C-alpha cells in the first residue's frame, strides 16, 4: 500500500512521567522494524516538526518504525504551568520512560532544536539505548535566556504589546501551532532558560551523530564546532534555511534519513 505524503496522525498513546504528567506518543510502521524516536523543538509538536514536513513518510518508506513524542508542554501532552516542571533532567527522564514503556532499544534518535539538546543528553547518559542520532539546530545559544519573560506574561495575561524582538519572534512561533499553551511555554522558558543544558564537548556522545544546521542560522559556526568535537560526528549545512524553517528542508530530510539508514544497512 502506498505511503501517503502526510501520514495520518494516530490517536496518542499516553505515557506517564515520573511526576504524573501525561506524555503523548505516536507510532507508525512495522513493530519489528528498527525504531527512530522523534523529538521536536520548542513551541512545536510531533505533527508540526516531523509529520507535516515529510520526515515520517520518508522514514516509513525506508523501513523504519517511527515513535513520535510530544514533549511535556507541547502538542497533546500535559502542559504544566510551573517553571520547576521544566528541567533538562525531566525532559531526558521523559524520553527514558517512553523507551521503557515501549520496550524498544537500542533506537536511533531524531531531534531538532530543543529536541536536539534533549537528544544530546539522552545519547550521552543512555549510550546503550541510542545507536545513532540526528541533531538539528544545535547548539542554539540558550535563546530562551534572551526572552523577556515579563513581556511575554503581560501579553498573555493582559494582551499588552510585545516590543522585544526576540520575545516577539517566539510568541509568533508559539501562536503558529494551534495546540500550544503560551502559559506552559513561558513556564518552560523560565525553567530552562539558564539551565545547564548546553552540549558538553568534554563528555560528548560517542555514537555516530549527524549535526545539521541551516546556512542562514546564526549558530552555523558553533554547530560546525560541535560536530568537529564529536568522536563520530558529521556535519550537514542546510542551504537557504534559518533556525525556524530548517526542519522542512528536503536536503535536511534526505541527509538525515540516509544517515539513520546507515545503521540498518
DOLUMKE-593331 format. One line per field, with one value per residue: residue number from 1; chain; x, y, z of N, C-alpha, C in turn. Coordinates in steps of 0.02 Angstrom, whole numbers, m for minus. Layout:
nr = (NUM	...)
kette = (A	...)
n.X = (X	...)
n.Y = (Y	...)
n.Z = (Z	...)
ca.X = (X	...)
ca.Y = (Y	...)
ca.Z = (Z	...)
c.X = (X	...)
c.Y = (Y	...)
c.Z = (Z	...)
***
This chain:
nr = (1	2	3	4	5	6	7	8	9	10	11	12	13	14	15	16	17	18	19	20	21	22	23	24	25	26	27	28	29	30	31	32	33	34	35	36	37	38	39	40	41	42	43	44	45	46	47	48	49	50	51	52	53	54	55	56	57	58	59	60	61	62	63	64	65	66	67	68	69	70	71	72	73	74	75	76	77	78	79	80	81	82	83	84	85	86	87	88	89	90	91	92	93	94	95	96	97	98	99	100	101	102	103	104	105	106	107	108	109	110	111	112	113	114	115	116	117	118	119	120	121	122	123	124	125	126	127	128	129	130	131	132	133	134	135	136	137	138	139	140	141	142	143	144	145	146	147	148	149	150	151	152	153	154	155	156	157	158	159	160	161	162	163	164	165	166	167	168	169	170	171	172	173	174	175	176	177	178	179	180	181	182	183	184	185	186	187	188	189	190	191	192	193	194	195	196	197	198	199	200	201	202	203	204	205	206	207	208	209	210	211	212	213	214	215	216	217	218	219	220	221	222	223	224	225	226	227	228	229	230	231	232	233	234	235	236	237	238	239	240	241	242	243	244	245	246	247	248	249	250	251	252	253	254	255	256	257	258	259	260	261	262	263	264	265)
kette = (A	A	A	A	A	A	A	A	A	A	A	A	A	A	A	A	A	A	A	A	A	A	A	A	A	A	A	A	A	A	A	A	A	A	A	A	A	A	A	A	A	A	A	A	A	A	A	A	A	A	A	A	A	A	A	A	A	A	A	A	A	A	A	A	A	A	A	A	A	A	A	A	A	A	A	A	A	A	A	A	A	A	A	A	A	A	A	A	A	A	A	A	A	A	A	A	A	A	A	A	A	A	A	A	A	A	A	A	A	A	A	A	A	A	A	A	A	A	A	A	A	A	A	A	A	A	A	A	A	A	A	A	A	A	A	A	A	A	A	A	A	A	A	A	A	A	A	A	A	A	A	A	A	A	A	A	A	A	A	A	A	A	A	A	A	A	A	A	A	A	A	A	A	A	A	A	A	A	A	A	A	A	A	A	A	A	A	A	A	A	A	A	A	A	A	A	A	A	A	A	A	A	A	A	A	A	A	A	A	A	A	A	A	A	A	A	A	A	A	A	A	A	A	A	A	A	A	A	A	A	A	A	A	A	A	A	A	A	A	A	A	A	A	A	A	A	A	A	A	A	A	A	A	A	A	A	A	A	A	A	A	A	A	A	A)
n.X = (42	31	124	52	80	73	65	m72	m116	m104	m211	m158	m50	m32	99	151	237	370	323	190	131	44	110	106	119	158	143	205	217	298	300	411	514	667	683	652	657	572	593	532	555	559	401	340	281	254	178	195	336	382	285	206	309	360	452	411	345	454	540	461	452	582	589	582	517	423	428	347	350	265	335	330	222	188	96	m13	20	26	22	102	109	211	375	470	438	501	645	806	841	714	656	740	720	586	598	671	578	479	546	563	429	384	471	584	744	910	883	870	891	804	809	763	822	766	730	844	941	895	914	1054	1089	1018	1082	1211	1193	1124	1196	1189	1066	1040	1084	1127	1115	1023	1044	975	994	1076	1210	1095	1126	1063	932	814	853	860	734	608	531	436	373	316	226	142	85	11	m72	m133	m141	m47	66	206	364	498	611	660	578	454	469	470	345	265	305	258	120	90	62	m83	m115	m37	1	21	52	110	223	292	321	406	511	551	594	701	788	913	976	1086	1109	1181	1275	1404	1563	1663	1615	1554	1424	1463	1417	1382	1345	1246	1255	1157	1125	1047	1101	1075	1062	1104	1184	1270	1415	1450	1385	1457	1575	1533	1502	1629	1694	1646	1669	1624	1568	1472	1440	1309	1263	1118	1055	1005	915	845	840	707	641	712	679	588	659	704	834	887	804	830	969	968	885	955	1072	1022	982	1102	1132	1060	1088)
n.Y = (m60	111	241	380	555	642	558	490	552	449	404	476	385	372	404	403	528	539	627	619	677	673	608	624	503	430	306	234	114	m50	m158	m236	m173	m73	59	233	366	517	685	842	1023	1177	1249	1178	1024	845	821	944	961	838	759	839	890	788	697	582	507	480	406	294	244	202	94	102	94	219	317	439	589	704	827	866	1000	1027	1000	862	826	840	1003	1080	1227	1274	1335	1251	1125	1105	1051	1003	877	823	817	729	616	592	544	427	353	335	253	143	107	70	m30	m33	m40	m52	116	232	411	559	730	903	1068	1115	981	921	960	891	764	757	742	625	532	540	502	384	279	147	135	214	211	291	464	602	770	918	1096	1132	1193	1310	1426	1458	1524	1543	1609	1739	1784	1901	1876	1942	2028	1932	1869	1978	1998	1879	1881	2009	2056	2148	2238	2159	2213	2181	2114	1977	1909	1935	1863	1731	1722	1735	1619	1524	1544	1498	1362	1280	1204	1247	1309	1457	1496	1380	1369	1485	1453	1345	1414	1493	1394	1330	1422	1466	1350	1205	1149	1154	1082	976	967	907	790	708	628	465	393	376	534	648	815	951	1106	1258	1363	1496	1512	1582	1507	1432	1423	1382	1260	1185	1175	1098	976	944	919	799	624	537	620	709	834	931	1060	1153	1217	1387	1398	1450	1450	1420	1366	1259	1119	1080	1066	984	942	926	826	720	698	668	552	463	453	393	274	212	143	26	m40)
n.Z = (0	m45	38	113	72	182	321	415	575	712	853	1006	1115	1286	1400	1567	1652	1775	1869	1851	1738	1584	1437	1267	1140	980	854	703	572	551	689	711	649	639	759	760	867	880	917	946	925	1026	1058	958	886	874	758	689	673	617	547	457	382	305	355	430	333	245	326	352	222	206	287	428	596	670	813	883	983	1087	1174	1352	1391	1261	1106	1115	1241	1422	1498	1607	1713	1791	1813	1875	1833	1715	1669	1607	1653	1681	1553	1487	1567	1534	1402	1425	1501	1405	1313	1397	1419	1291	1271	1186	1123	1063	995	858	858	827	827	846	876	1031	1050	999	1091	1202	1149	1140	1275	1307	1223	1277	1412	1407	1336	1288	1238	1131	967	859	807	742	753	741	721	832	935	1012	1076	1196	1177	1248	1360	1320	1311	1359	1495	1573	1481	1397	1484	1514	1391	1373	1487	1487	1359	1317	1211	1135	1134	1130	1015	1007	1097	1038	918	966	1025	912	846	938	932	808	807	839	951	1053	1217	1285	1416	1468	1387	1420	1551	1527	1464	1572	1661	1596	1543	1592	1620	1639	1504	1387	1249	1301	1262	1329	1374	1266	1165	1103	1000	822	758	673	640	598	519	468	332	349	482	638	719	645	634	765	768	675	748	856	791	743	862	905	936	835	736	611	489	416	311	288	148	124	231	389	571	605	495	448	476	377	260	111	87	215	266	177	197	333	346	264	339	457	402	374	487	480	368)
ca.X = (0	72	125	29	129	69	30	m124	m95	m141	m230	m100	m45	m3	147	152	303	381	283	120	106	31	152	76	164	126	186	191	262	300	326	476	563	709	644	678	616	575	580	526	584	519	340	320	248	272	146	222	406	401	234	189	369	378	501	382	335	517	566	421	472	648	584	586	460	431	399	345	338	251	367	287	211	177	53	m66	45	5	56	106	123	263	443	507	421	538	717	834	835	646	643	777	683	526	617	690	517	446	582	546	360	378	519	624	812	928	846	901	860	798	786	778	824	759	733	914	976	875	947	1125	1093	995	1136	1268	1176	1096	1233	1171	997	1038	1137	1150	1068	1023	1030	970	986	1110	1177	1059	1148	1016	888	763	882	852	663	584	476	385	334	276	171	97	48	m38	m120	m170	m141	m1	110	274	409	564	609	669	517	401	480	450	272	238	317	214	50	83	36	m145	m121	9	m23	75	72	156	286	327	348	464	565	575	628	760	824	982	995	1149	1091	1222	1316	1468	1611	1706	1583	1507	1402	1514	1384	1381	1299	1242	1235	1132	1105	1035	1154	1056	1054	1160	1225	1304	1485	1453	1363	1515	1622	1505	1511	1701	1716	1617	1711	1598	1523	1469	1402	1273	1235	1054	1059	949	867	862	826	637	613	756	651	551	702	715	905	895	768	866	1033	954	861	1011	1116	990	979	1168	1133	1024	1108)
ca.Y = (0	172	282	448	609	660	503	507	551	402	429	473	338	413	378	447	549	523	673	607	712	631	622	595	469	407	258	215	64	m119	m163	m271	m133	m31	116	301	408	585	733	907	1082	1222	1277	1138	962	791	833	1003	951	776	731	886	905	731	653	518	470	456	353	234	220	170	33	113	108	287	330	512	613	773	840	899	1070	1034	953	832	809	885	1067	1113	1299	1292	1328	1195	1063	1102	1048	955	810	798	802	667	563	577	501	362	318	315	194	88	87	36	m85	m30	m15	18	153	293	471	617	787	970	1124	1088	908	901	967	833	706	756	714	556	492	538	470	317	260	81	136	254	188	348	519	662	826	978	1159	1129	1223	1370	1484	1473	1579	1556	1656	1807	1804	1945	1838	1989	2049	1876	1860	2034	1986	1825	1898	2072	2075	2204	2230	2134	2257	2150	2074	1905	1884	1937	1807	1668	1723	1720	1548	1485	1550	1464	1294	1295	1167	1274	1344	1506	1494	1324	1383	1535	1416	1308	1462	1512	1338	1305	1475	1471	1284	1176	1102	1160	1023	974	931	868	725	705	562	431	362	417	590	697	882	986	1174	1299	1409	1563	1509	1616	1459	1389	1411	1341	1192	1152	1159	1041	916	929	895	734	568	510	672	729	897	948	1128	1153	1280	1434	1390	1477	1404	1402	1330	1204	1051	1064	1065	918	923	902	762	667	683	638	484	424	440	344	210	180	98	m38	m70)
ca.Z = (0	m47	99	96	80	253	355	464	645	754	919	1051	1170	1339	1448	1625	1676	1846	1910	1838	1679	1526	1379	1207	1094	918	818	634	544	574	758	711	612	682	784	767	911	851	970	913	956	1068	1029	901	906	829	693	656	655	583	503	404	343	264	386	447	270	218	369	339	156	213	327	500	638	696	878	892	1051	1104	1239	1401	1374	1190	1072	1155	1307	1476	1494	1672	1710	1840	1785	1905	1798	1652	1675	1560	1683	1673	1483	1473	1601	1495	1345	1452	1519	1343	1288	1442	1408	1227	1273	1124	1123	1051	945	832	886	783	866	819	923	1099	1046	988	1155	1242	1119	1161	1343	1304	1193	1324	1475	1394	1275	1263	1214	1070	921	821	815	700	796	701	756	897	994	992	1114	1250	1158	1298	1407	1294	1314	1411	1524	1597	1423	1373	1530	1505	1328	1384	1539	1477	1289	1304	1153	1146	1097	1124	953	1018	1129	987	872	998	1033	846	835	981	910	744	820	875	1014	1103	1276	1297	1486	1478	1353	1461	1608	1502	1455	1638	1694	1562	1508	1615	1644	1616	1452	1327	1234	1337	1221	1373	1384	1211	1144	1063	944	762	765	619	661	538	534	409	312	372	554	672	756	596	652	826	752	645	802	894	751	740	927	921	914	772	713	541	485	354	307	252	111	120	286	455	626	612	438	426	477	316	201	81	95	284	272	140	231	397	339	238	396	500	367	378	546	470	303)
c.X = (44	68	103	83	131	30	m20	m95	m136	m164	m169	m106	m6	43	149	223	310	339	208	90	97	73	123	130	124	172	158	239	258	332	394	531	607	674	685	631	627	551	586	559	535	461	317	283	272	242	181	293	418	349	222	249	393	427	471	371	400	546	526	441	538	647	590	517	472	393	403	325	316	283	318	282	193	125	m4	m43	20	50	58	128	176	332	482	492	459	612	743	829	766	632	680	742	620	543	636	628	479	480	567	476	351	426	558	693	856	886	893	860	861	770	804	773	819	762	803	954	959	910	1020	1132	1070	1050	1195	1254	1149	1131	1215	1102	989	1098	1168	1097	1078	1001	1032	963	1016	1181	1141	1072	1100	969	835	787	875	779	650	521	419	342	289	216	119	55	m7	m92	m164	m171	m95	47	179	321	479	564	615	605	459	408	455	375	239	246	268	142	37	52	m25	m153	m76	m28	33	98	122	224	326	357	410	524	594	615	694	806	897	1007	1060	1134	1132	1261	1385	1518	1664	1679	1531	1480	1455	1483	1394	1326	1303	1215	1215	1106	1096	1090	1139	1046	1116	1206	1267	1376	1491	1433	1420	1565	1598	1517	1584	1727	1688	1664	1690	1547	1527	1426	1371	1247	1172	1048	995	899	894	836	754	609	657	723	615	593	713	787	919	864	806	930	1020	931	915	1059	1087	991	1047	1172	1098	1043	1167)
c.Y = (62	210	352	500	633	605	528	504	499	435	425	417	373	373	428	464	531	567	663	646	664	655	586	564	441	357	246	158	m3	m123	m196	m231	m93	35	180	339	481	636	804	963	1122	1250	1240	1076	907	802	889	991	893	747	776	902	846	683	584	476	440	400	288	203	182	112	41	109	175	293	405	532	687	785	874	973	1081	984	928	810	860	946	1101	1186	1321	1284	1268	1128	1055	1108	998	884	781	778	738	607	543	530	431	321	295	254	133	61	48	m24	m90	m3	m70	49	204	352	526	675	853	1022	1099	1012	882	908	908	771	700	722	642	511	486	496	399	287	192	80	176	236	245	402	572	719	890	1041	1160	1154	1286	1429	1506	1530	1594	1604	1728	1829	1852	1913	1884	2012	1993	1864	1916	2026	1933	1848	1959	2095	2133	2187	2205	2175	2228	2104	1999	1875	1883	1879	1742	1666	1706	1646	1506	1487	1516	1395	1300	1257	1196	1312	1392	1507	1438	1338	1437	1501	1377	1355	1483	1457	1319	1360	1481	1404	1260	1125	1109	1097	1029	933	895	799	714	635	530	392	404	471	633	762	920	1055	1213	1349	1480	1566	1540	1567	1415	1372	1368	1269	1152	1131	1100	976	895	901	828	678	538	558	685	791	905	1019	1125	1219	1321	1431	1423	1429	1378	1363	1273	1135	1031	1058	994	895	896	833	706	648	647	566	438	405	388	275	174	130	32	m71	m117)
c.Z = (0	19	80	109	152	288	406	534	683	819	965	1102	1226	1384	1506	1645	1750	1892	1899	1781	1621	1467	1319	1162	1036	884	748	616	579	644	761	676	661	697	781	812	890	903	942	953	997	1027	967	927	859	760	655	631	607	535	444	358	301	295	401	384	245	260	360	272	160	262	402	532	671	762	891	962	1048	1172	1286	1384	1301	1165	1116	1224	1358	1477	1562	1664	1759	1809	1812	1871	1732	1666	1624	1588	1674	1601	1462	1506	1563	1437	1370	1470	1457	1313	1332	1428	1344	1222	1207	1141	1095	996	913	856	834	823	832	874	995	1099	1033	1052	1201	1215	1136	1229	1345	1277	1241	1385	1467	1333	1246	1232	1149	1027	881	825	762	745	755	744	825	888	972	1038	1169	1232	1209	1351	1385	1293	1371	1441	1546	1539	1398	1419	1523	1442	1339	1433	1521	1404	1273	1247	1174	1102	1088	1063	963	1048	1079	938	902	1011	966	830	875	956	843	751	865	940	1069	1158	1295	1369	1499	1446	1390	1522	1587	1494	1523	1672	1663	1536	1530	1641	1612	1562	1389	1313	1267	1296	1263	1387	1329	1200	1098	1004	881	768	702	647	597	558	469	396	336	448	588	708	709	617	714	812	719	698	843	856	750	806	947	897	848	742	639	538	416	360	263	214	113	177	350	508	626	553	413	427	413	254	176	92	165	291	237	176	296	392	310	295	442	468	367	435	535	405	311)
***
